[in-house]
Amino acid sequence: MIPGYFWLIPLAAVFVLYMAAQFFGMMKREPAGTERMVEIATYVRNGALAYLKQQYKVVALVFGIVAIFLALLAYRFNLQNGWVPFAFITAGLGSGLAGFIGMQTATQASSRAAFAASQSLNHGLRVAFRSGAVMGLSVVGLALLDYSFWFVVLNHFEDAWPLNDRMILITETMLTFAMGTSLQALFARVGGGIFTKAADVGADLVGKVEEGIPEDDPRNPATIADNVGDNIGDVAGMGADLYESYYGAILAAAALGAAVFPRGDADLQMKAILAPLLIGAAGAVLSVLGIFVVKTKENASSLELLRSLGLGIKFSGICILLASLLIFYLLDFPDMLWQLWGAVVIGLVAGEVIGKSSEYYTSQAYAQTRHVAEQAKTGPATVIIGGIGVGMLSTAIPVLAVVIGTLLAFFLNQGRENNIIMGLYGISIAAVGMLSTLGITMATDAYGPIADNAGGNAEMSGLGEEVRKRTDALDALGNTTAATGKGFAIGSAALTTLALLASYMSAIKGSMLNIGKQSVMLDGNNILVSTLTLNDIINYFQIHLLNPKVLVGLFIGSMLSFVFCGLSINAVGRAASSMVEEVRRQFREIPGIMENKAIPDYAQCVKISTSSAQREMLIPSLIAILSPILVGIILGVSGVVGLLSGALSSGFVLAIFMANSGGAWDNAKKYIEEGAMGGKGSSAHKAAVIGDTVGDPFKDTAGPSLNILIKLMAMVSVVVVGITVSCS
């Protein structure tokens, strides 16, 4: 029976989606600007829609193949619940829909944000940020709604089981649904990243360096493709990415909550399952309040703009802390109130530390990025060296934040009985706590490409120096919020994957029963599988570092992170080469472009980015899907645990390094464009542009895709655990 307080979750989802619609309506009521501004925004919107249409065709084909595979596992081999193929598709649809809504909003908001900036900086910030809030609120609202729907459906149709066993079945089944969100996110991130960076690199290298024209100059044939790419990669892509993190973290926490009390109080088990959902619902509602807090004064510095956005996030965070304490108090967990609430605090603090660290290493308001900009005085080589050094140093604080947070959440919740599952449940609650502010955190991230497009629109529409100065300030802030958002996504991915790894271990027992294994020999004793503890499973499958299968899995997982990045970066390089040649061709063969007497062929550049992205994203995506299956068949359970551990440890650090290196290079360029070291057109500026083009695939393609890689591999491992156990 579903308790009455469950209905607060879908109610919160509906409220949040209603507010997203309200913010969309507010944006639409803003003036769209001059006729030229509307024309440019239409070019960008049509290009983004054309790309998404093509991408969704590819994704639909892959989803169809995977759904057939899942149906075979469920109906032919009895290795999966029969609901999984259907829910896999709805989860993917929800992820894609969230990205589509955000992209539609962003492409319509750019000209409005530019026109608002012509009136005041605060007005431009408000329009861009509240338009970004549509993305953030859509992500959390759709995820909560999809979870609520399937929780009700499975409770209704799986009612033949005893309540304790039914909750384990339902939560472990729902955990496999998240594979749909992971697969959709990977295509969105990898494909969108290749598209946007091919256009960005082509536009910068030929336009800024070779021809000496400003960024977003309408004479540059790749400038529309560049603006299209911002929306595809950093709005639709990031939306699908964080939808997956949010969805996966809640599902993992619910599955572990069911495993904590498998034979105990059914009421307590239900509370443990729904607690992370209630925290997520409260965070979604309270994020709306934080969005209204964000505002700034005219002529604000980049540091003051950062503080304006930070104030909204902090306000929401404090409200969520109080709300989560109230939730645990009303749920009446015996002797667990402060421990579980402590895990929420740990998650929020860890997220704040990771965000602040990313801000420090990537904002031109601080010394690290200014140091990279100073290296531009001696040429591109020193800029690249400086950016790599900053990126490497920037890994220390986020890694330590996750390490300390993980240990605190685990030991705080495992209790005097050293209950490992309870400690892992604490880690999963910390992951939910970190993501509880996602509604507003995602808004700050989606704000970035809107501000970037607003600057491009202002430049191409000729709105004047003062407006461009304001949009540049908003854009520089967007670069930092994007880097902060990537750090937040990576940190949450690490905690979520830890929870998924624990859920994978819990799912092994159910798979053993599904294949008919009722008992095992362990330490000379015949033990029923249904009574196995987590320690028993670890001992039975020899999951320890002296097992060569675990070590081999660790090496393979670590290697895959680098191979995945290499494939992504090379894909950007090939696509960017095609774009550079096309831009050069147009400058050479279309007379009058530089004199503004001819219009470049923007559509051809969009077409090149689209075809390159669709072609290049398949191999990296197949690696993420096939590697857990193949390792499971060859090395069994212990090999898969090693694979996931290696991918998590190497991918987490590598992703932070790439995101922060790229952010530092980007904002070093912005810092010079604001007037430092000779300003635009100087030799230092040209060197910084080279650094930025190196950083583009780092921060917008390979780096952010890594957190999806590690989560997707974990999700696939959970889905095919039956095959892995059979081969073990």
Beta strands, then each sheet from edge to edge (+ up, - down):
strand 1: 519-522
strand 2: 525-528
sheet 1: 1+ 2-
end
